[in-house]
């Protein structure tokens, strides 16, 4: 305890002045300085650790110790101290004498020095804490840090002195810059160019970055979803209003040359079996946009490259050469490299073309700038102005590049043999998409046709000479006026779904920033222009009388959902406007009205370079005499050529035809924000990549590139998605994540399409051999349809006649298949041989075959309209011969299907599509509200192996024996492979079709609750072989019934499968 008390006392006395030390006794010191009045030395003596008790030992008392006794100042008195047990002598136990008298002046000086030292110790702060921090905690207040009057009065003066110090003063901000300007880079354009080296920005990037969650995809920085909760709001915009998206990241390839040579070069890359080709009549004239799927030359139905849309430049326009044609091919950025190389090989374009319009000069970035040399007369550390920042400095250009190619790579290639020139126009044209019924109202309000210059107008100093020269031709002026009239007619049509699919309208408009409203508002269709009135029926949707259906092959939308609830005011067609609107609905825009100056690269370059900046436009607007009045620029107003391309929306299935239709606006680069803001101010809601996926899902169309597994882009997307999902799965501990091995999910992250088609082919071949052997032996023979595969019962073994769970290796109980210790070797034996012999899988895209499958998937009763339409098309019956012929043409094929859940359940991506067992159908007949069966729990044979391996690894880390430890870890089964993950199936997969109690048919790629259908909906792929086998084994009333099961749930849900064409 003595040491602790000494430390405590020393801590308490550490702030005492150094020139005064209190001691516990008097020790003579001859060399001490004489400070007392009697000439005796005064000394601050250290305490003696050997004397006194611990309580008195650290005590220090100022004393006077004379070096030797004086005769005149002798005294027999002794200094005693009160110690434990009574009064005793001093520390040394010897008597010490004190002087009888002192000198007053000397004594006063000594005491004054001690008092000043004491006052200095009291007033001097010995720590870094402030005054209010020295108070007890119950007396502290938050306001004491900035308000001195909150402190006690005795401390206010000290606190005021602390506050006046320079350390506690706030830093003075610059007077000439605001807070936002001080945070900005010294040169914002250079900084933005530097940040676009890896991922390019769209022209609307800054606007999106403030309102969207940005992601880096495909070499671009794109907006994924809004930061606000807007899922339902975006759906309402697509359904009832208008949704706006920036699709400028899509790539555009231009082919220029003779029409015959272009068609000859592109003919081997497409097939008429899949639908329209580049030689379609409506598309070749330039009045319609076409879409198709490209394949490698002469490799259909395999070797798929990807889906594209194409536009032909309208022919027979004034001033155009008839023998030269232009073709634009629009495609997703993930498909660009493969398709560009295939087109260059087909067109024999190998020589790069150097053109000023195609090869822009490299723009400066901070990395390319040379560091300025320091002049000798400038001081080091002094700020100097950036050289070249004055009025004479050349402005730095904004970086506009392509994220899918190198900046130094050529953009154009020519062929001396065919005369075709292939150019890459990526990021040269902006593309905005408007979706929803109010697209017409938003376009007609935001855009106004360019004014034709009059004779008296001064056009000498205008930078837009191309428009003046074009208006000198009377034919071009009349064409422009006709295009303006057609554009005005769009305001009289209530929905884009009433326009024929793929309609193209060319137009030249004025600067949309001039007519920008003061604040954002919601536009509505003009009732004076609309020739129809709303008449909603009881069911909400019905066919519109008076308008016939048009086939999709002819490029016209059929049975539009949006035009169905509307009926005409009268059947009279005497009104010329009504007749023109009816003609526009039936035939679309005339071919000559599809002409646009946007096809001319020189004009587009002039429009981009001569654009009036926002600063100059706002300055002119501020100079108006009447604030808020219309700004008239006259000949100095920019004229922008653009193309309006109609998007058909939903074109498959029987319900909601035309949902999601809209318009695409193509305009030159540099004008993105000038058009984006006016469209937003007219009530259009912005959407991102998430809204694009939802739009494609509700339309029933495959999403790019995830729903194209037979192309290289789809394979790469699946690998990246599997890696992302696996990282997310392994971040959770084993107790907080599902065990997919016990749930029976073999591939929850990456879908094994190749193995699915291969296993179904082996399964059907084994059943055919079994049925042939039984028929030769004299047993009961049946058709292939009677021996179709059906999922076995979870309680009994599958029978050979039914073929429920029979695998090629032989029949086995489902429980034995689930409880097997290591089924991986069986799968390993079957995989290499099948891969070596069989062809790769493909996706069935033949329209004739898809129509046949669509008729076979419809139930025999229930849907009267579908049953009536099927016989009229002359479809074949589901017979073994028809099945064999279809499988011979498309072996190992996948079929794109849509699934609808009539009851509970919301499907998820990567959910399994299974064949219902006989017990499930019997239960459904007895109970129409049957929710579905459940998958029995599987055993995890790899759990013990993974735990033993982890235990051995833990023991190896703790201790490392020199000899025996190495052989134990060596003979692991998967030594070269990565360590297995608990809950996932390691190594090669077994038979995916017979692993669970219900036979696996396919997988879901898009699935969620559909607000358009009011229930669960999904899209995915199934094996063609398995689909035919399932349909042949089902009754007519139950055709198309399947089971859906998410990877992390054992619950199956009943769903209706359909092949929509």
Secondary structure by P-SEA (a helix, b strand, c coil): caaaaaaaaaaaaccccccbbbbcbbbbbccccccccccbbbbbcccccccccccccccccbbbbbccccccccccbbbbbbcccccccccccbbbbbbccccaaaaaaaaaaaaaaaaaaaacccccccccccccccccccccccccccccccaaaaaaaaaacccccccccccccccccccccccaaaaaaaaacccccccaaaaaaaccccccccccccccccccccaaaaaaaaccbbbbbbcccbbbbbbbccaaaaaaaacccccccccccccccccccccbbbbbbbcccccccccccccccccccccccccccccbbbbbbbbcccccaaaaaaaaaaacccccccccccccccccccccccccccccccccccccccccccccccccccbbbbcccccccccbbbbccccbbbbbbcccbbbbbbbccaaaaaaaaacccccccccccccccccaaaaaaaaccaaaaaaaaaaaaaaaaccccccccccccbbbbbbcccccccccccbbbbbccccccccbbbbbccccbbbbccbbbbbccccccccccccccccccccccccaaaaaaaaaaaccccccccccccccaaaaaaaaaacccaaaaaaaaaacccccccccccccbbbbbbbbbbbbcccccccccccccbbbbbbcccaaaaaaaaaaaabbbbbcaaaaaaaaaaaccccccccccccaaaaaaaaaaaaaaaaaaacccccccccccccccccccccaaaaaaaaaaaaaaaaaaaaaaaaaaccccccccccccccccccccccccccccccccccccaaaaaacccaaaaaaaccaaaaacccbbbbbccaaaaaaaaaaaccccccaaaaaaaaaaccccccaaaaaaaaaaccbbbbbbbbbbccbbbbcccbbbbbbcaaaaaaaaacccccbbbbccccccaaaaaaaaaaaaaaaaacccccaaaaaaccccccccccccccccccccccccccccbbbcccccccccccccccccccccccaaaaaaaaaaccccccccbbbbcccccbbbbbbbbbcc
